[in-house]
Amino acid sequence: MADVDLFVIGAGSGGVACARRAAHYGARVAIAEAGRIGGTCVLRGCVPKKLMHLGGHFRELFRAARGYGWRLGEPRLDFEALLEARNAEIARLNRVYVDMLASAGVRLLHGRARIIGKTGDGFRVAVDGVELSADRVLVAVGARPSLPEIPGLEHAVTSDELLEEVYPLPRRLAVVGAGYIGVELASIFRALGSEVTLVFRGEEPLRGFDHELRREVAAALARAGVRLLAQGRPERIVPIEGGFVLETSKGALETDRVLLATGRRPIPNTSGIGLESLGIRLAADGSIPVDAGYRTAVQGLFAVGDCTDHAGHGLDAAQHDLTPVAIAEGRAVAERLFNANPTTVNYETVPTAVFSLPQAAAVGLPQQRAEALGRRVKIFRTRFRPMLETLGGGEQRVFMKLVVDAEDDRVLGIHLVGDGAAEIVQGFAVALTCRATKAQFDATVALHPTAAEELVTMWRPVET
């Protein structure tokens, strides 16, 4: 008998989800992690980013409060106190993850795991000198940021440093890349008081999102005072006294820090864990090809999350390399292996959010994607001033858009920009998963006064 029924390599979101679910069904499970438990999302991604997003949001609330009769002194940000509080919360969550694994009965090994061979139908796995045999192995090692190869690269930072370390608030910040991370950190640091320049290759930020949502986000960034350097490419980073010069194809700019968040797919952490010795042929970017059941080409070896080749399923990796997707995939593997439940993940209605200020969120198909698939669509759209601003006196606007199939009336996509967009889209994602039609949206009584009610009161399609 093997030492464990399942060995999980990587204790991030996908690995922990699979390990806990498998142990719940009675499997003997071990999990190995070379770093802290929790993975990118908890340690240097979603959670610290959202905490900083909330910190930046107070600037707008303090401004609006005056219009509602509140008399406040001039707010002053203690930036380093925010970072210390953020890190204390991350440390707490790290302990929570360790405790959850222990309470589930999962054996935790600290160290880098490597598959060292096959044993009949199973595997041998080594972790810093400790060897275990396993009937099955799940690889959930995640990915790391990819960086442009430019002179002076060593002078830049990635989101890892900005979301893990404690440092003074930069007076000037240059952000290279306008994907999720670039847009989020550009708007957050602008709200916290930095002068921010966003440098990106395209004409608009957030490649892959609906084209109108992209324009709305660009306009919101500009209103907030973020300088947008579209169609710009980084060429060199030169240290100077008191900072750096970032040379780009659109000119040079002086800055205190350069953040590289290029928006390209990160590099899977698949090297050095023994996959090649098993005959696994990795994709060109180092990701692991898997089938619809997350099986690799080797029997008993599975993979989930950012280290897998979603493109092999015709998916846009940029919008599916997400924490909840990895969790759903990890749970699906456990269900299949230990509960005889052939669970699948519905990638068509994965909701996603950009925690910029204001937020952007979407679920389903962008208009351009629906049309590229040959769908004839009707578009419903609205823009309005949020209720907070009626007395708050700000310039924020809310944008909402429905993409509807003109043939069967099914709502194919929802796209929002505005405060609370993420919470609204999470709820409406259920409707899209249930294949709701526009007629069913129309038949739903609005909850007034809310921003979300606009999604069930738009009745006249616009010209596209």
C-alpha positions as CSV (number, residue, x, y, z in Angstrom):
1,M,0.0,0.0,0.0
2,A,1.2,3.5,-0.8
3,D,2.0,5.9,2.0
4,V,-0.8,8.3,0.8
5,D,-3.7,8.1,-1.6
6,L,-2.9,11.6,-2.9
7,F,0.2,13.8,-2.8
8,V,-0.3,17.5,-3.7
9,I,2.6,19.6,-4.8
10,G,1.9,23.2,-4.0
11,A,-0.2,24.6,-1.1
12,G,-1.8,27.5,-2.9
13,S,-5.5,27.9,-3.5
14,G,-6.0,25.0,-5.9
15,G,-3.8,22.6,-4.0
16,V,-5.3,23.3,-0.6
17,A,-8.8,23.1,-1.9
18,C,-8.2,19.6,-3.4
19,A,-6.3,18.3,-0.4
20,R,-9.0,19.4,2.1
21,R,-11.9,18.0,-0.1
22,A,-10.1,14.7,-0.7
23,A,-9.3,14.3,3.1
24,H,-13.0,15.0,3.8
25,Y,-13.9,12.0,1.7
26,G,-11.5,9.8,3.7
27,A,-8.4,9.9,1.5
28,R,-4.9,9.9,3.0
29,V,-3.4,13.2,1.8
30,A,0.0,14.9,2.0
31,I,0.8,18.3,0.6
32,A,4.1,20.0,0.1
33,E,5.0,23.7,-0.1
34,A,8.4,25.3,-0.4
35,G,7.2,28.8,0.8
36,R,4.4,30.0,3.0
37,I,1.0,28.3,2.9
38,G,-1.7,30.0,1.0
39,G,-0.2,30.7,-2.4
40,T,-0.1,33.9,-4.5
41,C,-3.7,35.0,-3.8
42,V,-3.4,35.1,-0.1
43,L,0.2,36.1,0.3
44,R,1.0,38.5,-2.5
45,G,-2.1,38.8,-4.7
46,C,-5.9,39.1,-4.2
47,V,-6.0,39.6,-0.5
48,P,-3.3,42.2,0.1
49,K,-4.4,44.0,-3.1
50,K,-8.0,44.2,-1.9
51,L,-6.9,45.5,1.5
52,M,-4.9,48.3,-0.3
53,H,-7.9,48.9,-2.6
54,L,-10.1,49.5,0.4
55,G,-7.4,51.8,1.9
56,G,-7.4,53.9,-1.2
57,H,-11.2,54.0,-1.4
58,F,-11.3,56.1,1.8
59,R,-10.0,59.2,-0.1
60,E,-13.2,59.3,-2.2
61,L,-15.4,58.6,0.9
62,F,-13.7,61.4,2.9
63,R,-14.3,63.8,0.0
64,A,-17.9,62.8,-0.4
65,A,-18.6,63.0,3.3
66,R,-18.4,66.8,3.3
67,G,-21.4,66.9,1.0
68,Y,-23.4,64.9,3.5
69,G,-22.7,67.3,6.3
70,W,-19.7,65.7,7.9
71,R,-17.1,68.2,9.0
72,L,-13.7,66.5,9.0
73,G,-10.2,67.7,9.3
74,E,-7.8,67.2,6.5
75,P,-7.2,63.4,6.3
76,R,-3.6,62.2,6.6
77,L,-2.5,58.7,5.4
78,D,0.0,56.8,7.4
79,F,1.0,54.6,4.5
80,E,3.4,52.3,6.3
81,A,0.8,51.7,9.0
82,L,-1.5,50.5,6.3
83,L,1.2,48.1,5.0
84,E,1.9,46.8,8.5
85,A,-1.8,46.1,9.1
86,R,-2.0,44.4,5.7
87,N,0.9,42.2,6.5
88,A,-0.5,41.3,10.0
89,E,-3.7,40.1,8.3
90,I,-1.8,38.1,5.7
91,A,0.1,36.4,8.6
92,R,-3.2,35.6,10.3
93,L,-4.6,34.0,7.1
94,N,-1.4,32.0,6.7
95,R,-2.0,30.5,10.1
96,V,-5.6,29.8,9.3
97,Y,-4.6,27.9,6.2
98,V,-2.1,25.8,8.2
99,D,-4.8,25.1,10.8
100,M,-7.3,24.1,8.2
101,L,-5.0,21.5,6.7
102,A,-4.2,20.1,10.1
103,S,-7.9,19.9,11.1
104,A,-8.7,18.1,7.9
105,G,-6.0,15.5,8.6
106,V,-3.7,16.5,5.7
107,R,0.0,15.9,6.3
108,L,1.9,19.1,5.6
109,L,5.6,18.9,4.4
110,H,7.6,22.1,4.2
111,G,10.0,22.0,1.3
112,R,10.2,21.7,-2.5
113,A,8.7,18.5,-3.8
114,R,10.1,16.5,-6.7
115,I,8.6,13.4,-8.4
116,I,11.5,11.0,-8.4
117,G,9.9,8.0,-10.2
118,K,7.1,5.6,-10.7
119,T,6.3,2.7,-8.4
120,G,3.9,0.4,-10.3
121,D,0.7,2.4,-10.7
122,G,1.9,5.1,-8.3
123,F,4.7,7.6,-7.7
124,R,7.7,8.3,-5.5
125,V,7.9,11.9,-4.3
126,A,10.8,13.4,-2.3
127,V,10.6,16.6,-0.2
128,D,14.0,17.7,1.3
129,G,15.1,14.1,1.9
130,V,11.8,12.7,3.0
131,E,10.3,10.2,0.5
132,L,6.7,9.1,0.2
133,S,4.9,6.8,-2.2
134,A,1.6,8.0,-3.6
135,D,-1.2,6.4,-5.7
136,R,-1.9,9.8,-7.3
137,V,-0.2,13.2,-7.6
138,L,-1.7,16.6,-8.1
139,V,0.5,19.4,-9.4
140,A,-0.7,22.8,-8.3
141,V,2.4,24.9,-8.3
142,G,1.0,28.1,-9.7
143,A,3.1,30.6,-11.7
144,R,5.4,33.6,-11.3
145,P,5.4,37.0,-13.0
146,S,7.0,37.2,-16.5
147,L,9.2,40.3,-17.1
148,P,10.3,42.1,-20.2
149,E,14.0,41.6,-21.0
150,I,15.2,45.2,-20.9
151,P,18.5,46.8,-19.7
152,G,18.2,47.9,-16.1
153,L,15.5,45.2,-15.3
154,E,17.1,44.7,-11.9
155,H,16.0,48.2,-10.8
156,A,12.3,47.4,-11.2
157,V,9.9,45.7,-8.8
158,T,7.0,43.4,-9.4
159,S,3.6,43.2,-7.6
160,D,5.2,40.7,-5.2
161,E,7.4,43.4,-3.6
162,L,4.6,46.0,-3.5
163,L,2.2,43.6,-1.9
164,E,4.5,42.0,0.6
165,E,7.1,44.5,1.7
166,V,6.8,47.6,3.9
167,Y,8.2,50.8,2.3
168,P,7.6,54.5,2.0
169,L,4.9,55.7,-0.3
170,P,6.6,56.5,-3.6
171,R,5.9,60.1,-4.7
172,R,6.2,59.0,-8.3
173,L,5.4,55.5,-9.6
174,A,5.7,54.2,-13.2
175,V,3.6,51.1,-13.9
176,V,4.4,49.1,-17.0
177,G,1.5,47.0,-18.2
178,A,-2.3,47.4,-18.1
179,G,-3.7,44.1,-17.2
180,Y,-5.4,43.3,-13.9
181,I,-2.3,44.1,-11.8
182,G,-1.2,47.2,-13.6
183,V,-4.6,48.9,-13.6
184,E,-5.3,47.9,-10.0
185,L,-2.0,49.1,-8.6
186,A,-2.0,52.3,-10.8
187,S,-5.4,53.4,-9.5
188,I,-4.7,52.3,-5.9
189,F,-1.4,54.2,-5.6
190,R,-2.9,57.2,-7.2
191,A,-5.7,57.2,-4.6
192,L,-3.1,56.8,-1.9
193,G,-1.3,59.9,-3.1
194,S,1.3,58.9,-5.7
195,E,1.8,60.5,-9.1
196,V,1.3,57.6,-11.4
197,T,2.1,56.9,-15.1
198,L,0.6,53.8,-16.7
199,V,2.7,52.6,-19.7
200,F,1.1,49.9,-21.9
201,R,1.5,48.5,-25.4
202,G,-2.1,48.7,-26.5
203,E,-4.5,51.6,-27.2
204,E,-6.5,50.9,-24.1
205,P,-6.0,49.0,-20.8
206,L,-7.4,45.5,-20.0
207,R,-6.9,43.5,-23.1
208,G,-9.5,40.8,-23.5
209,F,-12.3,42.7,-21.7
210,D,-15.3,44.2,-23.5
211,H,-14.1,47.1,-25.6
212,E,-16.5,49.6,-24.0
213,L,-15.6,48.6,-20.5
214,R,-11.9,49.2,-21.5
215,R,-12.7,52.7,-22.6
216,E,-14.7,53.4,-19.4
217,V,-11.8,52.2,-17.3
218,A,-9.3,54.4,-19.2
219,A,-11.5,57.4,-18.8
220,A,-11.9,56.7,-15.0
221,L,-8.1,56.4,-14.7
222,A,-7.6,59.7,-16.5
223,R,-10.2,61.4,-14.3
224,A,-8.4,60.2,-11.2
225,G,-5.2,61.8,-12.5
226,V,-3.3,58.7,-13.8
227,R,-1.2,59.6,-16.8
228,L,-1.9,57.1,-19.6
229,L,1.0,56.4,-21.9
230,A,-0.7,54.2,-24.5
231,Q,1.2,52.3,-27.2
232,G,4.4,52.7,-25.1
233,R,7.0,50.0,-24.6
234,P,9.6,50.0,-21.9
235,E,13.2,50.1,-23.3
236,R,15.5,50.8,-20.4
237,I,15.6,51.6,-16.7
238,V,18.4,54.0,-15.7
239,P,19.2,54.8,-12.1
240,I,19.7,58.5,-11.3
241,E,20.1,60.3,-8.0
242,G,16.9,60.0,-6.0
243,G,15.2,57.6,-8.4
244,F,15.2,56.2,-12.0
245,V,14.5,57.2,-15.6
246,L,12.2,54.8,-17.4
247,E,13.0,55.1,-21.1
248,T,10.0,54.1,-23.3
249,S,9.1,54.2,-27.0
250,K,7.0,57.2,-26.2
251,G,9.7,59.1,-24.3
252,A,11.5,59.1,-20.9
253,L,10.0,59.8,-17.5
254,E,11.6,60.2,-14.1
255,T,10.1,58.1,-11.3
256,D,10.9,56.8,-7.8
257,R,9.9,53.2,-8.6
258,V,9.2,51.2,-11.7
259,L,6.6,48.4,-11.3
260,L,6.6,45.8,-14.1
261,A,3.2,44.3,-14.5
262,T,3.2,43.6,-18.2
263,G,-0.1,41.8,-18.3
264,R,1.3,38.8,-20.1
265,R,0.6,35.3,-18.7
266,P,2.9,34.5,-15.8
267,I,5.5,31.7,-16.1
268,P,4.3,28.3,-14.6
269,N,6.5,27.0,-11.8
270,T,6.8,23.6,-13.4
271,S,10.6,23.3,-13.7
272,G,12.5,21.1,-11.4
273,I,9.6,19.0,-10.0
274,G,10.3,15.9,-12.1
275,L,7.7,16.2,-14.8
276,E,10.1,15.7,-17.7
277,S,11.4,12.4,-16.3
278,L,7.9,11.1,-16.4
279,G,7.6,11.9,-20.1
280,I,5.3,15.0,-19.7
281,R,5.7,17.3,-22.7
282,L,5.1,20.8,-21.4
283,A,3.6,23.6,-23.5
284,A,5.9,26.2,-24.9
285,D,5.3,28.5,-21.9
286,G,6.0,25.7,-19.4
287,S,2.4,24.9,-18.6
288,I,1.1,21.4,-18.3
289,P,-1.4,20.1,-20.9
290,V,-4.5,18.5,-19.2
291,D,-7.8,17.1,-20.4
292,A,-11.2,18.1,-19.2
293,G,-10.7,16.0,-16.1
294,Y,-7.4,17.7,-15.3
295,R,-5.5,14.5,-16.2
296,T,-2.1,14.7,-17.7
297,A,-0.6,12.3,-20.2
298,V,0.6,10.1,-17.3
299,Q,-2.0,8.0,-15.6
300,G,-2.5,9.1,-12.0
301,L,-0.9,12.5,-12.5
302,F,-3.2,15.6,-12.4
303,A,-2.7,19.3,-12.6
304,V,-4.9,22.4,-11.8
305,G,-4.6,26.1,-11.7
306,D,-2.2,28.6,-13.2
307,C,0.4,26.0,-14.1
308,T,-2.0,24.3,-16.6
309,D,-2.5,24.9,-20.3
310,H,-6.0,26.5,-20.4
311,A,-5.4,27.5,-23.9
312,G,-5.6,23.9,-24.8
313,H,-9.3,24.1,-24.0
314,G,-9.8,27.3,-26.1
315,L,-9.8,29.5,-23.0
316,D,-8.3,32.9,-22.6
317,A,-5.7,32.3,-19.9
318,A,-5.6,35.9,-18.8
319,Q,-9.2,35.7,-17.6
320,H,-9.2,32.1,-16.4
321,D,-5.9,32.1,-14.4
322,L,-7.9,33.1,-11.4
323,T,-8.0,31.9,-7.8
324,P,-11.6,30.7,-7.8
325,V,-11.0,28.8,-11.0
326,A,-8.0,27.0,-9.4
327,I,-10.2,26.2,-6.3
328,A,-13.0,24.9,-8.5
329,E,-10.6,22.7,-10.4
330,G,-8.9,21.4,-7.3
331,R,-12.3,20.4,-5.8
332,A,-13.3,18.8,-9.1
333,V,-10.3,16.5,-9.0
334,A,-11.1,15.5,-5.4
335,E,-14.8,14.9,-6.3
336,R,-13.8,12.7,-9.3
337,L,-11.2,10.7,-7.5
338,F,-12.7,10.2,-4.1
339,N,-16.4,10.8,-4.4
340,A,-17.3,9.2,-7.7
341,N,-18.7,12.6,-8.8
342,P,-17.5,13.6,-12.3
343,T,-17.7,17.4,-11.5
344,T,-16.8,19.9,-14.2
345,V,-16.0,23.6,-14.1
346,N,-18.2,25.9,-16.1
347,Y,-15.7,28.3,-17.7
348,E,-18.4,30.1,-19.7
349,T,-19.6,32.1,-16.7
350,V,-16.5,32.7,-14.7
351,P,-17.0,36.2,-13.1
352,T,-14.0,38.4,-12.8
353,A,-13.2,41.8,-11.3
354,V,-10.5,44.4,-11.6
355,F,-10.2,46.1,-8.2
356,S,-9.4,49.5,-9.6
357,L,-11.0,52.7,-8.3
358,P,-13.8,52.5,-9.4
359,Q,-14.1,48.7,-9.8
360,A,-14.6,47.0,-13.1
361,A,-16.3,43.5,-13.3
362,A,-17.6,41.2,-15.9
363,V,-19.2,37.8,-16.5
364,G,-19.8,36.0,-19.8
365,L,-18.8,37.1,-23.3
366,P,-17.6,40.6,-24.3
367,Q,-19.4,41.9,-27.3
368,Q,-16.5,41.5,-29.6
369,R,-16.0,37.9,-28.6
370,A,-19.7,37.1,-29.0
371,E,-19.6,38.6,-32.5
372,A,-16.4,36.7,-33.4
373,L,-18.2,33.5,-32.5
374,G,-20.9,34.4,-35.1
375,R,-23.6,35.5,-32.6
376,R,-26.0,38.2,-33.6
377,V,-26.3,40.3,-30.5
378,K,-28.4,43.1,-29.1
379,I,-26.7,45.6,-26.8
380,F,-28.2,47.3,-23.7
381,R,-26.2,50.0,-22.1
382,T,-26.5,52.7,-19.5
383,R,-24.3,55.3,-17.9
384,F,-25.3,57.3,-14.8
385,R,-24.1,59.3,-11.9
386,P,-24.1,57.1,-8.7
387,M,-26.3,58.2,-5.9
388,L,-23.3,58.9,-3.6
389,E,-22.2,61.6,-5.9
390,T,-25.5,63.5,-5.9
391,L,-24.5,65.1,-2.6
392,G,-20.8,64.1,-2.7
393,G,-20.1,66.2,-5.7
394,G,-17.6,63.9,-7.4
395,E,-17.1,62.9,-11.1
396,Q,-17.5,59.2,-10.8
397,R,-19.9,57.5,-13.3
398,V,-21.3,54.0,-13.5
399,F,-21.3,52.0,-16.7
400,M,-23.4,48.9,-17.3
401,K,-23.8,46.8,-20.4
402,L,-25.7,43.7,-21.4
403,V,-24.8,41.5,-24.4
404,V,-27.9,39.5,-25.4
405,D,-28.2,36.9,-28.1
406,A,-30.7,38.2,-30.7
407,E,-31.8,34.7,-31.6
408,D,-32.7,33.1,-28.3
409,D,-32.7,36.2,-26.0
410,R,-30.1,34.6,-23.7
411,V,-28.0,37.1,-21.8
412,L,-24.4,36.3,-22.9
413,G,-22.4,38.9,-21.0
414,I,-22.6,41.6,-18.3
415,H,-20.0,44.3,-18.0
416,L,-19.8,46.9,-15.3
417,V,-17.6,49.8,-14.1
418,G,-18.4,51.5,-10.8
419,D,-18.2,51.1,-7.0
420,G,-19.6,47.7,-6.0
421,A,-19.3,46.3,-9.5
422,A,-17.6,43.1,-8.2
423,E,-20.4,42.4,-5.7
424,I,-23.1,43.0,-8.3
425,V,-21.5,40.8,-10.9
426,Q,-21.1,37.9,-8.5
427,G,-24.8,37.8,-7.9
428,F,-25.7,38.1,-11.6
429,A,-23.2,35.4,-12.5
430,V,-25.7,32.9,-11.0
431,A,-28.3,34.1,-13.6
432,L,-25.9,33.6,-16.5
433,T,-25.0,30.1,-15.2
434,C,-28.7,29.4,-15.2
435,R,-28.9,30.6,-18.9
436,A,-31.2,33.5,-18.0
437,T,-32.9,35.4,-20.8
438,K,-33.4,39.2,-21.2
439,A,-37.1,38.6,-20.7
440,Q,-36.4,37.0,-17.3
441,F,-34.2,40.0,-16.4
442,D,-37.1,42.3,-17.5
443,A,-39.6,40.2,-15.4
444,T,-37.5,40.7,-12.3
445,V,-38.8,43.5,-10.0
446,A,-36.1,46.1,-9.4
447,L,-34.7,46.8,-5.9
448,H,-34.8,50.6,-5.5
449,P,-32.8,52.7,-5.0
450,T,-29.7,50.7,-6.0
451,A,-27.2,50.8,-8.9
452,A,-27.8,47.1,-9.6
453,E,-31.5,47.7,-10.4
454,E,-30.4,49.2,-13.8
455,L,-29.5,45.7,-15.0
456,V,-33.2,44.7,-14.8
457,T,-34.7,48.0,-16.1
458,M,-32.8,48.5,-19.3
459,W,-35.4,47.8,-21.9
460,R,-34.3,49.5,-25.2
461,P,-31.4,48.1,-27.1
462,V,-28.9,50.6,-28.4
463,E,-27.4,50.9,-31.9
464,T,-24.1,49.1,-32.1
